[in-house]
Every structure is written in structure tokens, then in C-alpha cells.
Amino acid sequence: MLTLHPTTVRFDATPWPDVVRIAVERSTPRLVLDRADAGPHPTFADAPEVTTTITVTSDVPRGDPAAPIPGDRGLLAFVSAPAATSAARHHACTAVVTRVAYASSPRSGAVRTVELVALSSDGAADPISTTPAEHA
């Protein structure tokens, strides 16, 4: 999922202003593949483990007073900007900061990238809840 210019972003009680994009990526650290004797292609695949990684890219706030640090744990919540064909959505999850990086370029200026890992409440439930924004 890619959200461009979310309307609001908060990590615990701290607003993160000027967020340019939020990318939610799901990957598997362990993939199970099975092949038949008839050919080289897999006949079965399973992803028994899934990691949900969230990357929040924003313009660097002046002085960056609320900069998160790796190990910070809290509720990440954001509202996706409505598109012409859909209503705004509220997304929330408990997450842990794993990386904070800064970069600058003449074209994009100074940006901060925060990477987080989303945590499931019980290991089986999807770590990110999504609801219509008016019910958030």
C-alpha cells in the first residue's frame, strides 16, 4: 500500500508533520516451496511468516524535535488522503521504530525516513487496522 500526502500522521501522541508518503510493505522471511518430480516449477508455495514494514518519508521538521529513535514503540495512525473515487481511510497499528535516516538533495530538500515494523496483537491478526476515516 502506498499513501501519498496523508492528511494526518501521529506516532503515539506526537504528530508527524509534512509527511510525503507512507509505504506499507509485506514480506516473508521464510518461504516454503515444494516441487513435483515432473518439472522444475513449484507446485506449492506458502509464506508461514510475514513481516509488515512501514516506511514514513517526510520533509525534515525544523530542528526535528520529535525525532523518533530505534526501539521506540507506539501507536502509528494515519489518514489516507481521499482520492476522487474513494473515501478517506484511517489506518492504525502498534509499531516499533527500526531505522531513522536523513538525506538531502537540491531537488527534494531535506527528508527524514522512518522505518517501522508493525506488531500483531496475537500473531495471527493483521497488524494494521483500516476503517473509514469518519469512524476513526
HUCORLIN-V886089 format. One record per backbone hydrogen bond with DSSP energy under -0.5 kcal/mol. NH is the residue of the N-H (numbers start at 1). CO is the residue of the C=O. E is the energy in kcal/mol with one decimal. If there is no record, write none. Layout:
nh=NH co=CO e=E
nh=NH co=CO e=E
This chain:
nh=3 co=22 e=-2.9
nh=4 co=2 e=-0.5
nh=5 co=20 e=-2.9
nh=7 co=79 e=-1.8
nh=8 co=79 e=-0.8
nh=10 co=77 e=-2.8
nh=11 co=14 e=-2.7
nh=12 co=10 e=-0.5
nh=12 co=75 e=-3.2
nh=14 co=11 e=-1.9
nh=15 co=13 e=-0.6
nh=16 co=9 e=-2.9
nh=17 co=15 e=-0.7
nh=20 co=57 e=-2.7
nh=21 co=57 e=-1.7
nh=22 co=3 e=-2.4
nh=23 co=55 e=-2.5
nh=24 co=1 e=-3.0
nh=25 co=23 e=-0.6
nh=25 co=53 e=-3.2
nh=27 co=51 e=-2.4
nh=29 co=27 e=-0.5
nh=32 co=46 e=-2.9
nh=33 co=31 e=-0.6
nh=34 co=44 e=-2.2
nh=36 co=41 e=-0.7
nh=39 co=36 e=-0.8
nh=43 co=34 e=-2.9
nh=44 co=34 e=-1.4
nh=46 co=32 e=-2.0
nh=48 co=46 e=-0.6
nh=49 co=30 e=-0.7
nh=51 co=27 e=-3.3
nh=53 co=25 e=-3.1
nh=53 co=51 e=-0.6
nh=54 co=116 e=-2.6
nh=55 co=23 e=-2.6
nh=56 co=54 e=-0.5
nh=56 co=114 e=-2.9
nh=57 co=21 e=-2.7
nh=57 co=55 e=-0.6
nh=58 co=112 e=-2.5
nh=59 co=18 e=-2.3
nh=60 co=110 e=-1.9
nh=64 co=61 e=-1.4
nh=65 co=62 e=-0.6
nh=67 co=64 e=-1.3
nh=71 co=97 e=-2.8
nh=72 co=69 e=-2.4
nh=74 co=95 e=-2.2
nh=76 co=74 e=-0.7
nh=76 co=93 e=-3.1
nh=77 co=10 e=-2.6
nh=77 co=75 e=-0.6
nh=78 co=91 e=-2.5
nh=79 co=8 e=-1.9
nh=80 co=78 e=-0.5
nh=80 co=89 e=-2.7
nh=86 co=83 e=-1.0
nh=90 co=131 e=-3.4
nh=91 co=78 e=-3.1
nh=92 co=129 e=-2.0
nh=93 co=76 e=-2.0
nh=94 co=119 e=-0.6
nh=95 co=74 e=-2.8
nh=96 co=117 e=-2.1
nh=97 co=72 e=-2.7
nh=98 co=115 e=-3.0
nh=99 co=115 e=-1.5
nh=101 co=113 e=-2.7
nh=103 co=111 e=-2.1
nh=105 co=109 e=-1.1
nh=109 co=105 e=-2.5
nh=111 co=103 e=-3.1
nh=112 co=58 e=-3.1
nh=113 co=101 e=-3.0
nh=114 co=56 e=-2.7
nh=114 co=112 e=-0.5
nh=115 co=99 e=-2.9
nh=116 co=54 e=-2.7
nh=117 co=96 e=-2.2
nh=118 co=52 e=-2.6
nh=119 co=94 e=-3.2
nh=129 co=92 e=-2.7
nh=129 co=127 e=-0.6
nh=131 co=90 e=-2.4
nh=133 co=88 e=-2.2
nh=135 co=132 e=-2.0
nh=136 co=133 e=-1.4
